Amino acid sequence: MCALRPGGTRPDTEPDTEPDTKPPGTEPDTEPPGTEPDTDPPGTEPPGTEPAATGSEARNPRAEARRPYRSTTEAPEGVAMTDDTTAGTRERFAFDFDSRFAALLSVLGIREDTAGVLVGPGTLRVRFGPWVIETPLANVSGVETSGPYSPWRAIGVHVSLADRGLTFATNARKGLCLRFHEAIRGGEPLGLLRHPGLTMTVADPAGLADKLSRRL
């Protein structure tokens, strides 16, 4: 069926129909009957116009505001010894790992990223896997290098039956022995044992000894 012309008349060949019931001055319908409203198919929006997101793609401003910020840098497995330091205030001394014992120590949670010595300010902090010791630097009464040791009596965590001295060892070559004014805790979870000395197989025992000696 033809659409009405702007003048409101129909072609001569059109049969008589009911009169137009629209009030005077009303513009005639310029769309053929049955024509659906103009709806562009998906993908035909003008350039620069994005379709509205629906379903799971719809943005929720409140949900985004509650979403915690995630860093783009992933943390390494375990807790690194440098995590609780303030830049420029502490110096870290790493343990010297013997590759022959690395797998055994790893089972105990003792790895390069979970073992180390932090010095300053005013505090000595030693972490050896799950074992942690912290004491004031003023409690250190003396230091001396030592070694070599028997691997089976040194590697890992050991407490001397003779004087209750504590050993954190990752190799049998060399280490540093610290003595304390007041015995420290840390060899066992309950803290019942006190240790008058601590031997650690750090990679730079001379450097750590010099650092601690200047603070005695």
Secondary structure, DSSP 8 states (H G I E B T S, - for coil): -----TTS---TTS-------S-TT-----S-TT-------TT-S-TT------GGGS--HHHHHHS----SS---SS--TTTT--TTT-EEE-B---TTTHHHHHHTT--GGGEEEEE-SSEEEEEETTEEEEEEGGGEEEEEEE----HHHHSEEEE-TTT--EEEES-SS-EEEEEEEEEE--SSTT----EEEEEE-BS-HHHHHHHHHTT-
